[in-house]
Amino acid sequence: MIITRKGHYRLLEDIKVRNSITIGTLPKGTAIEITQVDNVKQKVIGEQLLDWTHWDLPVENIN
């Protein structure tokens, strides 16, 4: 699903997240909050994602 707005989403499969310091995995079923959407660069960010991530993620909206 392409995320085009802020909100709460649930992961439908495991995803890897990373930033300059750490790499981790968010397991299937984890609820994530998207706090910013960059429509120009097609990226989203939220606290659980650690860094900007491409906006096409395996999620469902839970708002």
PQR file with spaces between the fields and no chain letter, atoms N, CA, C, O and H, PARSE charges and radii, in Angstrom:
ATOM       1  N    MET     1       0.851   -1.172    0.000 -0.4000 1.5000
ATOM       2  CA   MET     1       0.000    0.000    0.000 -0.0000 2.0000
ATOM       3  C    MET     1       0.896    1.234    0.000  0.5500 1.7000
ATOM       4  O    MET     1       1.850    1.312    0.774 -0.5500 1.4000
ATOM       5  N    ILE     2       0.594    2.182   -0.853 -0.4000 1.5000
ATOM       6  CA   ILE     2       1.327    3.442   -0.861 -0.0000 2.0000
ATOM       7  C    ILE     2       0.705    4.356    0.193  0.5500 1.7000
ATOM       8  O    ILE     2      -0.487    4.657    0.138 -0.5500 1.4000
ATOM       9  H    ILE     2      -0.181    2.119   -1.481  0.4000 1.0000
ATOM      10  N    ILE     3       1.512    4.789    1.141 -0.4000 1.5000
ATOM      11  CA   ILE     3       1.038    5.629    2.239 -0.0000 2.0000
ATOM      12  C    ILE     3       1.112    7.087    1.802  0.5500 1.7000
ATOM      13  O    ILE     3       2.194    7.604    1.525 -0.5500 1.4000
ATOM      14  H    ILE     3       2.480    4.544    1.186  0.4000 1.0000
ATOM      15  N    THR     4      -0.043    7.748    1.740 -0.4000 1.5000
ATOM      16  CA   THR     4      -0.086    9.140    1.289 -0.0000 2.0000
ATOM      17  C    THR     4      -0.515   10.108    2.381  0.5500 1.7000
ATOM      18  O    THR     4      -0.571   11.315    2.145 -0.5500 1.4000
ATOM      19  H    THR     4      -0.923    7.328    1.965  0.4000 1.0000
ATOM      20  N    ARG     5      -0.823    9.596    3.583 -0.4000 1.5000
ATOM      21  CA   ARG     5      -1.182   10.505    4.677 -0.0000 2.0000
ATOM      22  C    ARG     5      -0.751    9.952    6.027  0.5500 1.7000
ATOM      23  O    ARG     5      -0.549    8.749    6.194 -0.5500 1.4000
ATOM      24  H    ARG     5      -0.778    8.615    3.774  0.4000 1.0000
ATOM      25  N    LYS     6      -0.617   10.859    6.980 -0.4000 1.5000
ATOM      26  CA   LYS     6      -0.213   10.483    8.336 -0.0000 2.0000
ATOM      27  C    LYS     6      -1.289    9.611    8.966  0.5500 1.7000
ATOM      28  O    LYS     6      -2.464    9.700    8.613 -0.5500 1.4000
ATOM      29  H    LYS     6      -0.781   11.836    6.844  0.4000 1.0000
ATOM      30  N    GLY     7      -0.870    8.765    9.907 -0.4000 1.5000
ATOM      31  CA   GLY     7      -1.832    7.941   10.618 -0.0000 2.0000
ATOM      32  C    GLY     7      -1.195    6.692   11.193  0.5500 1.7000
ATOM      33  O    GLY     7       0.027    6.542   11.217 -0.5500 1.4000
ATOM      34  H    GLY     7       0.085    8.692   10.194  0.4000 1.0000
ATOM      35  N    HIS     8      -2.064    5.794   11.658 -0.4000 1.5000
ATOM      36  CA   HIS     8      -1.628    4.538   12.263 -0.0000 2.0000
ATOM      37  C    HIS     8      -1.864    3.398   11.273  0.5500 1.7000
ATOM      38  O    HIS     8      -2.909    3.322   10.626 -0.5500 1.4000
ATOM      39  H    HIS     8      -3.056    5.916   11.638  0.4000 1.0000
ATOM      40  N    TYR     9      -0.869    2.515   11.170 -0.4000 1.5000
ATOM      41  CA   TYR     9      -0.924    1.404   10.228 -0.0000 2.0000
ATOM      42  C    TYR     9      -0.411    0.144   10.909  0.5500 1.7000
ATOM      43  O    TYR     9       0.369    0.217   11.858 -0.5500 1.4000
ATOM      44  H    TYR     9      -0.020    2.577   11.696  0.4000 1.0000
ATOM      45  N    ARG    10      -0.857   -1.024   10.415 -0.4000 1.5000
ATOM      46  CA   ARG    10      -0.393   -2.307   10.938 -0.0000 2.0000
ATOM      47  C    ARG    10       0.371   -3.020    9.820  0.5500 1.7000
ATOM      48  O    ARG    10      -0.092   -3.088    8.682 -0.5500 1.4000
ATOM      49  H    ARG    10      -1.491   -1.083    9.644  0.4000 1.0000
ATOM      50  N    LEU    11       1.554   -3.553   10.167 -0.4000 1.5000
ATOM      51  CA   LEU    11       2.380   -4.249    9.180 -0.0000 2.0000
ATOM      52  C    LEU    11       1.777   -5.605    8.826  0.5500 1.7000
ATOM      53  O    LEU    11       1.329   -6.341    9.704 -0.5500 1.4000
ATOM      54  H    LEU    11       1.930   -3.498   11.091  0.4000 1.0000
ATOM      55  N    LEU    12       1.771   -5.930    7.537 -0.4000 1.5000
ATOM      56  CA   LEU    12       1.257   -7.208    7.060 -0.0000 2.0000
ATOM      57  C    LEU    12       2.368   -8.240    6.863  0.5500 1.7000
ATOM      58  O    LEU    12       2.090   -9.416    6.629 -0.5500 1.4000
ATOM      59  H    LEU    12       2.135   -5.332    6.823  0.4000 1.0000
ATOM      60  N    GLU    13       3.623   -7.802    6.957 -0.4000 1.5000
ATOM      61  CA   GLU    13       4.775   -8.705    6.913 -0.0000 2.0000
ATOM      62  C    GLU    13       5.958   -8.026    7.591  0.5500 1.7000
ATOM      63  O    GLU    13       5.938   -6.816    7.818 -0.5500 1.4000
ATOM      64  H    GLU    13       3.849   -6.846    7.148  0.4000 1.0000
ATOM      65  N    ASP    14       6.981   -8.799    7.913 -0.4000 1.5000
ATOM      66  CA   ASP    14       8.185   -8.246    8.550 -0.0000 2.0000
ATOM      67  C    ASP    14       8.879   -7.270    7.606  0.5500 1.7000
ATOM      68  O    ASP    14       8.931   -7.500    6.398 -0.5500 1.4000
ATOM      69  H    ASP    14       6.997   -9.781    7.729  0.4000 1.0000
ATOM      70  N    ILE    15       9.415   -6.176    8.160 -0.4000 1.5000
ATOM      71  CA   ILE    15      10.232   -5.258    7.361 -0.0000 2.0000
ATOM      72  C    ILE    15      11.506   -4.925    8.127  0.5500 1.7000
ATOM      73  O    ILE    15      11.518   -4.917    9.358 -0.5500 1.4000
ATOM      74  H    ILE    15       9.373   -5.989    9.141  0.4000 1.0000
ATOM      75  N    LYS    16      12.567   -4.653    7.394 -0.4000 1.5000
ATOM      76  CA   LYS    16      13.826   -4.215    8.002 -0.0000 2.0000
ATOM      77  C    LYS    16      13.838   -2.695    8.035  0.5500 1.7000
ATOM      78  O    LYS    16      13.437   -2.037    7.075 -0.5500 1.4000
ATOM      79  H    LYS    16      12.558   -4.659    6.394  0.4000 1.0000
ATOM      80  N    VAL    17      14.302   -2.148    9.151 -0.4000 1.5000
ATOM      81  CA   VAL    17      14.438   -0.699    9.303 -0.0000 2.0000
ATOM      82  C    VAL    17      15.886   -0.401    9.658  0.5500 1.7000
ATOM      83  O    VAL    17      16.568   -1.218   10.277 -0.5500 1.4000
ATOM      84  H    VAL    17      14.627   -2.682    9.931  0.4000 1.0000
ATOM      85  N    ARG    18      16.348    0.786    9.256 -0.4000 1.5000
ATOM      86  CA   ARG    18      17.753    1.128    9.526 -0.0000 2.0000
ATOM      87  C    ARG    18      17.936    2.628    9.557  0.5500 1.7000
ATOM      88  O    ARG    18      17.152    3.383    8.981 -0.5500 1.4000
ATOM      89  H    ARG    18      15.794    1.450    8.753  0.4000 1.0000
ATOM      90  N    ASN    19      18.970    3.040   10.232 -0.4000 1.5000
ATOM      91  CA   ASN    19      19.459    4.416   10.176 -0.0000 2.0000
ATOM      92  C    ASN    19      20.982    4.337   10.216  0.5500 1.7000
ATOM      93  O    ASN    19      21.546    3.260   10.025 -0.5500 1.4000
ATOM      94  H    ASN    19      19.607    2.427   10.700  0.4000 1.0000
ATOM      95  N    SER    20      21.644    5.439   10.455 -0.4000 1.5000
ATOM      96  CA   SER    20      23.111    5.431   10.408 -0.0000 2.0000
ATOM      97  C    SER    20      23.746    4.666   11.565  0.5500 1.7000
ATOM      98  O    SER    20      24.933    4.346   11.505 -0.5500 1.4000
ATOM      99  H    SER    20      21.186    6.315   10.610  0.4000 1.0000
ATOM     100  N    ILE    21      22.989    4.367   12.610 -0.4000 1.5000
ATOM     101  CA   ILE    21      23.553    3.718   13.793 -0.0000 2.0000
ATOM     102  C    ILE    21      23.112    2.263   13.949  0.5500 1.7000
ATOM     103  O    ILE    21      23.890    1.439   14.428 -0.5500 1.4000
ATOM     104  H    ILE    21      22.025    4.626   12.659  0.4000 1.0000
ATOM     105  N    THR    22      21.891    1.932   13.557 -0.4000 1.5000
ATOM     106  CA   THR    22      21.349    0.614   13.867 -0.0000 2.0000
ATOM     107  C    THR    22      20.525    0.040   12.726  0.5500 1.7000
ATOM     108  O    THR    22      20.061    0.762   11.844 -0.5500 1.4000
ATOM     109  H    THR    22      21.258    2.602   13.167  0.4000 1.0000
ATOM     110  N    ILE    23      20.354   -1.276   12.763 -0.4000 1.5000
ATOM     111  CA   ILE    23      19.489   -1.999   11.834 -0.0000 2.0000
ATOM     112  C    ILE    23      18.588   -2.873   12.692  0.5500 1.7000
ATOM     113  O    ILE    23      19.051   -3.483   13.656 -0.5500 1.4000
ATOM     114  H    ILE    23      20.731   -1.863   13.479  0.4000 1.0000
ATOM     115  N    GLY    24      17.309   -2.941   12.352 -0.4000 1.5000
ATOM     116  CA   GLY    24      16.386   -3.760   13.117 -0.0000 2.0000
ATOM     117  C    GLY    24      15.298   -4.329   12.235  0.5500 1.7000
ATOM     118  O    GLY    24      15.240   -4.040   11.040 -0.5500 1.4000
ATOM     119  H    GLY    24      16.933   -2.446   11.569  0.4000 1.0000
ATOM     120  N    THR    25      14.435   -5.141   12.828 -0.4000 1.5000
ATOM     121  CA   THR    25      13.309   -5.737   12.118 -0.0000 2.0000
ATOM     122  C    THR    25      12.037   -5.437   12.885  0.5500 1.7000
ATOM     123  O    THR    25      11.973   -5.622   14.101 -0.5500 1.4000
ATOM     124  H    THR    25      14.483   -5.376   13.798  0.4000 1.0000
ATOM     125  N    LEU    26      11.022   -4.973   12.168 -0.4000 1.5000
ATOM     126  CA   LEU    26       9.695   -4.808   12.749 -0.0000 2.0000
ATOM     127  C    LEU    26       8.866   -6.011   12.316  0.5500 1.7000
ATOM     128  O    LEU    26       8.680   -6.222   11.118 -0.5500 1.4000
ATOM     129  H    LEU    26      11.074   -4.823   11.181  0.4000 1.0000
ATOM     130  N    PRO    27       8.362   -6.810   13.265 -0.5600 1.5000
ATOM     131  CA   PRO    27       7.634   -8.024   12.904  0.2800 2.0000
ATOM     132  C    PRO    27       6.221   -7.743   12.395  0.5500 1.7000
ATOM     133  O    PRO    27       5.638   -6.692   12.663 -0.5500 1.4000
ATOM     134  N    LYS    28       5.695   -8.706   11.661 -0.4000 1.5000
ATOM     135  CA   LYS    28       4.322   -8.656   11.161 -0.0000 2.0000
ATOM     136  C    LYS    28       3.373   -8.389   12.324  0.5500 1.7000
ATOM     137  O    LYS    28       3.527   -8.967   13.400 -0.5500 1.4000
ATOM     138  H    LYS    28       6.168   -9.560   11.443  0.4000 1.0000
ATOM     139  N    GLY    29       2.388   -7.510   12.109 -0.4000 1.5000
ATOM     140  CA   GLY    29       1.407   -7.188   13.137 -0.0000 2.0000
ATOM     141  C    GLY    29       1.748   -5.969   13.971  0.5500 1.7000
ATOM     142  O    GLY    29       0.913   -5.502   14.745 -0.5500 1.4000
ATOM     143  H    GLY    29       2.263   -7.040   11.235  0.4000 1.0000
ATOM     144  N    THR    30       2.960   -5.443   13.831 -0.4000 1.5000
ATOM     145  CA   THR    30       3.371   -4.261   14.584 -0.0000 2.0000
ATOM     146  C    THR    30       2.582   -3.044   14.123  0.5500 1.7000
ATOM     147  O    THR    30       2.425   -2.818   12.923 -0.5500 1.4000
ATOM     148  H    THR    30       3.639   -5.823   13.202  0.4000 1.0000
ATOM     149  N    ALA    31       2.086   -2.261   15.074 -0.4000 1.5000
ATOM     150  CA   ALA    31       1.401   -1.006   14.748 -0.0000 2.0000
ATOM     151  C    ALA    31       2.449    0.093   14.654  0.5500 1.7000
ATOM     152  O    ALA    31       3.261    0.265   15.564 -0.5500 1.4000
ATOM     153  H    ALA    31       2.213   -2.444   16.049  0.4000 1.0000
ATOM     154  N    ILE    32       2.429    0.837   13.550 -0.4000 1.5000
ATOM     155  CA   ILE    32       3.368    1.946   13.371 -0.0000 2.0000
ATOM     156  C    ILE    32       2.583    3.227   13.142  0.5500 1.7000
ATOM     157  O    ILE    32       1.471    3.206   12.615 -0.5500 1.4000
ATOM     158  H    ILE    32       1.770    0.697   12.812  0.4000 1.0000
ATOM     159  N    GLU    33       3.174    4.333   13.542 -0.4000 1.5000
ATOM     160  CA   GLU    33       2.560    5.638   13.316 -0.0000 2.0000
ATOM     161  C    GLU    33       3.412    6.400   12.311  0.5500 1.7000
ATOM     162  O    GLU    33       4.607    6.601   12.529 -0.5500 1.4000
ATOM     163  H    GLU    33       4.077    4.350   13.971  0.4000 1.0000
ATOM     164  N    ILE    34       2.799    6.823   11.212 -0.4000 1.5000
ATOM     165  CA   ILE    34       3.474    7.650   10.217 -0.0000 2.0000
ATOM     166  C    ILE    34       3.232    9.099   10.616  0.5500 1.7000
ATOM     167  O    ILE    34       2.087    9.542   10.702 -0.5500 1.4000
ATOM     168  H    ILE    34       1.829    6.660   11.035  0.4000 1.0000
ATOM     169  N    THR    35       4.320    9.844   10.863 -0.4000 1.5000
ATOM     170  CA   THR    35       4.194   11.219   11.342 -0.0000 2.0000
ATOM     171  C    THR    35       4.432   12.257   10.253  0.5500 1.7000
ATOM     172  O    THR    35       3.980   13.395   10.379 -0.5500 1.4000
ATOM     173  H    THR    35       5.251    9.484   10.794  0.4000 1.0000
ATOM     174  N    GLN    36       5.141   11.879    9.178 -0.4000 1.5000
ATOM     175  CA   GLN    36       5.389   12.802    8.069 -0.0000 2.0000
ATOM     176  C    GLN    36       5.389   12.036    6.756  0.5500 1.7000
ATOM     177  O    GLN    36       5.835   10.891    6.691 -0.5500 1.4000
ATOM     178  H    GLN    36       5.509   10.955    9.076  0.4000 1.0000
ATOM     179  N    VAL    37       4.879   12.686    5.703 -0.4000 1.5000
ATOM     180  CA   VAL    37       4.880   12.115    4.357 -0.0000 2.0000
ATOM     181  C    VAL    37       5.527   13.125    3.420  0.5500 1.7000
ATOM     182  O    VAL    37       5.141   14.294    3.400 -0.5500 1.4000
ATOM     183  H    VAL    37       4.517   13.616    5.755  0.4000 1.0000
ATOM     184  N    ASP    38       6.507   12.678    2.648 -0.4000 1.5000
ATOM     185  CA   ASP    38       7.167   13.519    1.644 -0.0000 2.0000
ATOM     186  C    ASP    38       6.697   13.046    0.271  0.5500 1.7000
ATOM     187  O    ASP    38       7.186   12.041   -0.244 -0.5500 1.4000
ATOM     188  H    ASP    38       6.820   11.728    2.665  0.4000 1.0000
ATOM     189  N    ASN    39       5.738   13.779   -0.325 -0.4000 1.5000
ATOM     190  CA   ASN    39       5.177   13.382   -1.612 -0.0000 2.0000
ATOM     191  C    ASN    39       6.156   13.554   -2.762  0.5500 1.7000
ATOM     192  O    ASN    39       6.049   12.851   -3.767 -0.5500 1.4000
ATOM     193  H    ASN    39       5.340   14.596    0.093  0.4000 1.0000
ATOM     194  N    VAL    40       7.102   14.466   -2.638 -0.4000 1.5000
ATOM     195  CA   VAL    40       8.073   14.705   -3.707 -0.0000 2.0000
ATOM     196  C    VAL    40       9.062   13.540   -3.809  0.5500 1.7000
ATOM     197  O    VAL    40       9.315   13.028   -4.899 -0.5500 1.4000
ATOM     198  H    VAL    40       7.188   15.037   -1.822  0.4000 1.0000
ATOM     199  N    LYS    41       9.616   13.127   -2.673 -0.4000 1.5000
ATOM     200  CA   LYS    41      10.605   12.040   -2.666 -0.0000 2.0000
ATOM     201  C    LYS    41       9.975   10.670   -2.431  0.5500 1.7000
ATOM     202  O    LYS    41      10.682    9.663   -2.405 -0.5500 1.4000
ATOM     203  H    LYS    41       9.410   13.543   -1.787  0.4000 1.0000
ATOM     204  N    GLN    42       8.649   10.621   -2.260 -0.4000 1.5000
ATOM     205  CA   GLN    42       7.898    9.379   -2.041 -0.0000 2.0000
ATOM     206  C    GLN    42       8.435    8.599   -0.840  0.5500 1.7000
ATOM     207  O    GLN    42       8.727    7.407   -0.937 -0.5500 1.4000
ATOM     208  H    GLN    42       8.075   11.439   -2.281  0.4000 1.0000
ATOM     209  N    LYS    43       8.560    9.302    0.301 -0.4000 1.5000
ATOM     210  CA   LYS    43       9.082    8.682    1.518 -0.0000 2.0000
ATOM     211  C    LYS    43       8.196    9.039    2.709  0.5500 1.7000
ATOM     212  O    LYS    43       7.492   10.049    2.697 -0.5500 1.4000
ATOM     213  H    LYS    43       8.323   10.270    0.379  0.4000 1.0000
ATOM     214  N    VAL    44       8.245    8.194    3.732 -0.4000 1.5000
ATOM     215  CA   VAL    44       7.509    8.422    4.974 -0.0000 2.0000
ATOM     216  C    VAL    44       8.461    8.214    6.147  0.5500 1.7000
ATOM     217  O    VAL    44       9.498    7.563    6.023 -0.5500 1.4000
ATOM     218  H    VAL    44       8.817    7.374    3.742  0.4000 1.0000
ATOM     219  N    ILE    45       8.078    8.788    7.296 -0.4000 1.5000
ATOM     220  CA   ILE    45       8.875    8.597    8.508 -0.0000 2.0000
ATOM     221  C    ILE    45       7.935    8.497    9.703  0.5500 1.7000
ATOM     222  O    ILE    45       6.857    9.090    9.731 -0.5500 1.4000
ATOM     223  H    ILE    45       7.235    9.317    7.397  0.4000 1.0000
ATOM     224  N    GLY    46       8.377    7.738   10.670 -0.4000 1.5000
ATOM     225  CA   GLY    46       7.685    7.594   11.939 -0.0000 2.0000
ATOM     226  C    GLY    46       8.702    7.106   12.954  0.5500 1.7000
ATOM     227  O    GLY    46       9.778    6.641   12.580 -0.5500 1.4000
ATOM     228  H    GLY    46       9.253    7.256   10.647  0.4000 1.0000
ATOM     229  N    GLU    47       8.377    7.207   14.217 -0.4000 1.5000
ATOM     230  CA   GLU    47       9.331    6.842   15.269 -0.0000 2.0000
ATOM     231  C    GLU    47       9.834    5.407   15.119  0.5500 1.7000
ATOM     232  O    GLU    47      11.027    5.157   15.290 -0.5500 1.4000
ATOM     233  H    GLU    47       7.503    7.586   14.521  0.4000 1.0000
ATOM     234  N    GLN    48       8.955    4.469   14.805 -0.4000 1.5000
ATOM     235  CA   GLN    48       9.349    3.067   14.703 -0.0000 2.0000
ATOM     236  C    GLN    48      10.216    2.784   13.479  0.5500 1.7000
ATOM     237  O    GLN    48      10.972    1.812   13.472 -0.5500 1.4000
ATOM     238  H    GLN    48       7.985    4.672   14.666  0.4000 1.0000
ATOM     239  N    LEU    49      10.118    3.620   12.444 -0.4000 1.5000
ATOM     240  CA   LEU    49      10.868    3.375   11.206 -0.0000 2.0000
ATOM     241  C    LEU    49      12.322    3.819   11.284  0.5500 1.7000
ATOM     242  O    LEU    49      13.119    3.432   10.429 -0.5500 1.4000
ATOM     243  H    LEU    49       9.504    4.409   12.449  0.4000 1.0000
ATOM     244  N    LEU    50      12.693    4.614   12.275 -0.4000 1.5000
ATOM     245  CA   LEU    50      14.058    5.082   12.526 -0.0000 2.0000
ATOM     246  C    LEU    50      14.552    6.124   11.531  0.5500 1.7000
ATOM     247  O    LEU    50      15.329    6.998   11.915 -0.5500 1.4000
ATOM     248  H    LEU    50      12.046    4.929   12.970  0.4000 1.0000
ATOM     249  N    ASP    51      14.135    6.068   10.272 -0.4000 1.5000
ATOM     250  CA   ASP    51      14.618    6.995    9.249 -0.0000 2.0000
ATOM     251  C    ASP    51      13.586    7.033    8.121  0.5500 1.7000
ATOM     252  O    ASP    51      12.622    6.267    8.124 -0.5500 1.4000
ATOM     253  H    ASP    51      13.504    5.358    9.960  0.4000 1.0000
ATOM     254  N    TRP    52      13.799    7.928    7.160 -0.4000 1.5000
ATOM     255  CA   TRP    52      12.903    8.008    6.009 -0.0000 2.0000
ATOM     256  C    TRP    52      12.924    6.684    5.251  0.5500 1.7000
ATOM     257  O    TRP    52      13.988    6.107    5.028 -0.5500 1.4000
ATOM     258  H    TRP    52      14.583    8.550    7.157  0.4000 1.0000
ATOM     259  N    THR    53      11.736    6.204    4.854 -0.4000 1.5000
ATOM     260  CA   THR    53      11.565    4.922    4.169 -0.0000 2.0000
ATOM     261  C    THR    53      10.659    5.129    2.972  0.5500 1.7000
ATOM     262  O    THR    53       9.762    5.971    3.015 -0.5500 1.4000
ATOM     263  H    THR    53      10.871    6.673    5.035  0.4000 1.0000
ATOM     264  N    HIS    54      10.881    4.366    1.893 -0.4000 1.5000
ATOM     265  CA   HIS    54      10.007    4.467    0.720 -0.0000 2.0000
ATOM     266  C    HIS    54       8.565    4.209    1.147  0.5500 1.7000
ATOM     267  O    HIS    54       8.315    3.351    1.994 -0.5500 1.4000
ATOM     268  H    HIS    54      11.610    3.683    1.859  0.4000 1.0000
ATOM     269  N    TRP    55       7.621    4.940    0.571 -0.4000 1.5000
ATOM     270  CA   TRP    55       6.237    4.917    1.054 -0.0000 2.0000
ATOM     271  C    TRP    55       5.421    3.703    0.645  0.5500 1.7000
ATOM     272  O    TRP    55       4.269    3.596    1.066 -0.5500 1.4000
ATOM     273  H    TRP    55       7.825    5.637   -0.117  0.4000 1.0000
ATOM     274  N    ASP    56       5.948    2.789   -0.145 -0.4000 1.5000
ATOM     275  CA   ASP    56       5.227    1.576   -0.533 -0.0000 2.0000
ATOM     276  C    ASP    56       5.564    0.478    0.478  0.5500 1.7000
ATOM     277  O    ASP    56       6.557   -0.233    0.324 -0.5500 1.4000
ATOM     278  H    ASP    56       6.883    2.877   -0.487  0.4000 1.0000
ATOM     279  N    LEU    57       4.736    0.348    1.506 -0.4000 1.5000
ATOM     280  CA   LEU    57       4.982   -0.599    2.590 -0.0000 2.0000
ATOM     281  C    LEU    57       3.835   -1.604    2.688  0.5500 1.7000
ATOM     282  O    LEU    57       2.705   -1.286    2.317 -0.5500 1.4000
ATOM     283  H    LEU    57       3.929    0.926    1.631  0.4000 1.0000
ATOM     284  N    PRO    58       4.115   -2.824    3.188 -0.5600 1.5000
ATOM     285  CA   PRO    58       3.066   -3.826    3.373  0.2800 2.0000
ATOM     286  C    PRO    58       2.265   -3.532    4.645  0.5500 1.7000
ATOM     287  O    PRO    58       2.524   -4.121    5.695 -0.5500 1.4000
ATOM     288  N    VAL    59       1.289   -2.618    4.549 -0.4000 1.5000
ATOM     289  CA   VAL    59       0.529   -2.182    5.724 -0.0000 2.0000
ATOM     290  C    VAL    59      -0.962   -2.123    5.419  0.5500 1.7000
ATOM     291  O    VAL    59      -1.384   -2.123    4.263 -0.5500 1.4000
ATOM     292  H    VAL    59       1.079   -2.140    3.697  0.4000 1.0000
ATOM     293  N    GLU    60      -1.755   -2.073    6.505 -0.4000 1.5000
ATOM     294  CA   GLU    60      -3.180   -1.777    6.406 -0.0000 2.0000
ATOM     295  C    GLU    60      -3.476   -0.643    7.375  0.5500 1.7000
ATOM     296  O    GLU    60      -2.857   -0.545    8.434 -0.5500 1.4000
ATOM     297  H    GLU    60      -1.412   -2.073    7.445  0.4000 1.0000
ATOM     298  N    ASN    61      -4.414    0.204    7.014 -0.4000 1.5000
ATOM     299  CA   ASN    61      -4.780    1.352    7.842 -0.0000 2.0000
ATOM     300  C    ASN    61      -5.584    0.872    9.045  0.5500 1.7000
ATOM     301  O    ASN    61      -6.486    0.049    8.892 -0.5500 1.4000
ATOM     302  H    ASN    61      -4.917    0.124    6.153  0.4000 1.0000
ATOM     303  N    ILE    62      -5.272    1.374   10.241 -0.4000 1.5000
ATOM     304  CA   ILE    62      -6.030    0.991   11.442 -0.0000 2.0000
ATOM     305  C    ILE    62      -6.635    2.203   12.142  0.5500 1.7000
ATOM     306  O    ILE    62      -6.966    2.126   13.325 -0.5500 1.4000
ATOM     307  H    ILE    62      -4.540    2.043   10.366  0.4000 1.0000
ATOM     308  N    ASN    63      -6.782    3.310   11.440 -0.4000 1.5000
ATOM     309  CA   ASN    63      -7.382    4.515   12.053 -0.0000 2.0000
ATOM     310  C    ASN    63      -8.837    4.294   12.335  0.5500 1.7000
ATOM     311  O    ASN    63      -9.510    5.189   12.847 -0.5500 1.4000
ATOM     312  H    ASN    63      -6.512    3.372   10.479  0.4000 1.0000
